[in-house]
Every structure is written in structure tokens, then in C-alpha cells.
């Protein structure tokens, strides 16, 4: 019984240590989710401002707005997946990877996030290009810039035609949803200028201005997708750690109950042994 009590106490100590690690991961995920949520408003506003400027620039062009880039790319369509960099996100990473696998075999899979790249490799659909995901909000913009540079380089070499984004989005820290949206080419008819608006003063030809603003808008969408993904990853991890903490507390309650019962049994056994020994001694003295 003493040996079993020692084993249970050792297990309880291990579970308490696991609880300490879980609490640390939960706190870190909560902080990073809060940081990402605070920055998301800015990234969304940034994309809206650029879209407004693009609408004004498109209005300066002559003719009916078309698509940008206007040439028909001879390359493959691409799906850019923003996935978690690390694990402990429950089934969220698997949902993203499984959705990415539904893309036709002709699609090039571009993956941002080591965990996503590993899952696709395990599922027999390795990424055609991959990049680690930022692990802090300060690195999200730099990550999006690297993706934009690689995309434009591939498009310029006619290796890509149309491009879609796939990423997670959380609302108020809830369970993330999977979002899939088109990125390129842009349908410029989506950016109508406000009626009666005063034409802006410009120093560039309308076509050049539109080209620069399209680049800026695509970058803004990539930053938004990356920040949404970063927030979703930490929201998923926070939910997993909260569920783990509940399981740990339940396990600790159970083990504590076992320890108390074993200790009581040990005390009872010791008392019985003392009483039996005393009776034996008393009987021996009587003889």
C-alpha cells in the first residue's frame, strides 16, 4: 500500500507540473491573441483605405475596368495556405490541411506555416513552396512581404495564373473558421468610384497609378490574411489549453481523492497493527 501511495503521489506531482506548463502556454496564447486582435483593426482599415484609393485611380482610366494583371497567365493556379507554425491547436491545423488538399492536382500549393507544410507532407500532398509563419505580431508584416515578393516573381515568370488565399479566422476568440478567397487577378470593376467625387490630383499616369495601388492592395490583403491566421492559431491554442486545464483539474481531484483514501487506509492499517501488537504483548504478559 505504501508503494502504491508513493506511485499515486508521484503521478499527482507530474500532473501538477503539466498543469504549470499548460497555464504558461494558455497565458502566452491569450497575450498573442490579444495583440493580434488589436492589430487586426489596423490591417483591415489599411486594406479599406487602399481599396478606396484604387477605386479613385480606376476611375481615372479610360475605358471599362478590366482585370489586373490583364494578361492571361500561362502558369498554374495557386492556393496560398496560411497555417499554424506550431502544434497544440487541436483539429484546426488538420482542417486547414484537409481543405487545401481539396484543391485540384493542377494547383500549386504555397504554404506559410511549418505545421501546415508537415501535415500536407504526411497526407501525400507536399507544398510546392513554403515559408515559416511568424510567431510574433511584429513579424507578420515581414512574412506577408516575403509571400508577396515570391508571388509577383512567380507571376512575372508566368509560373502562376490565378491565386487564392486559405486561412483561419476567429471572431471574439472563438473557434476559428476556414476562409477561402480570391487574391489575383483583381477584377477592377469591384472598385467603383463614389458618384460625384472630385478627381484626385495625381503625378503618375492612371495605368501606372493603378498598377502601384494593385500591388499595395494585394500586399494589404496578404497582411490581413496573415494576421487573421496568427490570431486564429492562438485562439485555437487557447481553447485547447483551456480544455486541457479542465482535464488536469479533474485528474488532480481524482488523484487527490485516491491519495486521501490510501493515506486513510494506511493509517487504519497502522492502527490495527499497533492494536494487534499491544494485544499480543498483553496476552504474553498474562502467561
N, C-alpha and C positions, 0 to 999 in steps of 0.2 A: 504493500500500500504506500509506503514511504517513497519507493521508486516511482510509482505511478503519480503521486502527488508532485514529485520533482519534475516529471515529464510535462504535466499539465501546466505547472508554473512557468516552465521554460517556454512552452508554446504560447502562453499568455504574454510573456515578455516579448517574444518575437512579433506577435500581432500588434502589441503596443508600438514597437519600432516601425512596423509597416504603417501604422496609423500616423506616426510622425512624418514619414516620407509622403504619405498621401496628403496630409494637411499642407505640407510645403508646396506640393505640385498644385493643389487646389488654389492656394493663395496666389501663386505665380500666374496660373491661368486666369484668375479673376482680375489681377492687375493688368495683364496684357489685353484681356478683353475690354476692360475699361478704357485703356489707352487707344485701342483700335476704334472703339465706338466713338470716342471723342474726335478722332481724326477723320472718320468716315463722312461726317457732315461737311468738312472742308473739301474732301476729294469729290463728293457729289456736286458741291457748289462750283468747284473748279471745272468739272465737265459741263455743267449747265452754262457757265459763262462763255466757255469756248464754243459751245454749240450756238449760243446767241450771236457771237462774233462771226461764226461760219455762215449763219443764215444771212447776215448783212452782206458778207462778201459774195455769197452765191447770187444775191440779188443784183450785184454789180455786173455780173457776167451777162453776155448777150446769148440769147437762145434758151432752149429748155434745159433745165438742170439734168445732168445725166448721172453717171456713176464715177466714183474715183477710187482707184485708178481706172481710167476709161478703157485701157486695152484689156483684151481677154487673155488672162494668164494661161500659159500652156502647162503650168506645173500642176501639182496635186493640191486638192483641198486639204486644209489643215485644221486640226482641233487642238486648241491650247488649253491644257488642263492645269488649273491651279489646285494643288493638293497639299495636305499636311506635310510638314518636314519631319515630324516625329510621330511616334505612336501614342497609345493611351487616349484614343479618340473614339473608342467604341467601333460601331459599324460605319461611321461616317466616311472614312477613307475607302472602305470597300465599296460603298455606294457610288462614290465618285469614279473609282476604277471600273466598276461594272458598267456604269453609264458610258464611260469613254470607250469601252470595248464594243459598244453597240454601233460605233461609227463604222462605216463601210471599210473593207480592206484597202480601198484606194486612198483613204485619208492618211495623212501624215499625223502622227501623234506627237505633240510637243508637250512636255510635262515640266511643270515648276513644282518642286517638292519631292524630296528623296523617298518619302513613304509611298507616294503615288507611283513613282517610277518603279519601285521594288514590287509593288502589288501587280502592276501591269506585266512585269517580267515573270512573276510567278504564274500569271494567267496566260502566258504564251503570247502576249501582245506587247513586246518591248517598245519603249519610246524611241522615236526617230531622233529626238533631240530632248535633252533635259537639263535642268538647272536647279540647284538647291533653292528652297524657299527661304525668304527672310525669317529670322527668328526674333526680330525686334521691329517695332513700328518704324524706327529710324532707317531700317534697311529696305523697307517696302518699295520706296520710290526708285532706289538704285536697281532693285530686282526688276521692276517694271521697265526701266530704261534698257536693261540688257535684253529683255524679251523684245522690245520694240526695235532695237537695233538689229537683232537677229532676223526678225520678221521682214523688215524692209530690205535687208541684204538678200534674203532668200527670194523675196518678190522681185527685186531688181534683176536677179539671175534667172527669173522665170521658173523657179522651183516650186512656187506656190501660186494658187489661183485665189480661191476664197478662203477666209479664215473665220473660225468660230471660237468662242470662249466657253469654258466649262468650269464652274467654281461653286463654292458653297456660300450661302447667305443666311445669317441668323437675324432674327427680329427680337429685340429686347433680351438677348442672351439665351433664347430658346433653342430647341433642337434645330440644327441647320437644314435648309432645303438646298437642293441641287438646281443651279441655274445654268441654262444654255442659251447663248445669244450670239448673233452675228456681229462680226467686227469689220471685215473687209470683203469686198469693196463697199464703200459707203454709197448709199443712194442719196444724192444731193437734194432730191425732191423732198426728203424728210426735213429739210431745214428751210421752211418758208419764212420770208422776212415779214415783219409786222406791217400791216397796212398803214400807209401814211407816214411811215418812219422817214426821218431825214437821212439821206445817204451820208455815210461817214466819209471823212477826208482820209485818203489813202496815199501812200507813196510808192505802192507797188502795182503792177498790172493786176487786174482782177483774177486772172488764171493763176498767177504766182501766189497771190494772197490766199486764194482758196487752197492751193497745194500746201502752203505752210500751216494753215489752220487745220487742214485734214490731219497732217502729221501731229499737231498738238492735240487734236481731239482724240485720235487713236491712242496717243500716249495717256491722255486723261482717263480713257476707258480702261486701259491696262492697269493704271494705278488704282482705279476704283475696284476692279476685279481682284487685284492682289490684296488690297486692304480688306475687302469683303471676305476673301478666303482666309486671311490671317485672323480676322475676328471669328469666323465660323470655326476654325480649327481650335481656338482657345475656348470658345463656347462649348464645343463638343467635349473637350478635355475637362472642362469644369464640371459638366454634367456627369461624366464618368467618375471623376474623383468624388463628387458628392454621393453618388450611388455606392462607391467603394467605402466611403466613410460610414455610411449607414450599415453596410455589411460588417465592417470592422467592429462597430459598436455592438451589433447583435452578437457577433462572435465573442467579444470580450465579456458581455453579460453572461453568455452561456458558460464560458470558461471560468469566470469568477464564481458562478454558482457551483460548478464542479469542484473548484478549489475549496470552497467553504464546506461542501459536503464531505470531501475527502479529509479535510482537517478535522471536522467533527467526528468522523469515523475513527480517525487516528487517535483523537483524544479519548473517545469512548473505549477504544481497544486498550489504550494505555491504562485507563482507569480500571477496566476489567482485569487486566494483568496485575495491577497493583493490589486490587482487592483479592484476587485469587492467591497471590503470593502471601498476603497478610493472613488469609485463612489457613494456608498451608503451614505458615510459621506458628500460628496459634495452635493448630492441631498437633504439630510436632512437640510443642512445649507441654501440652496436656499429657502426652505419653511419657 
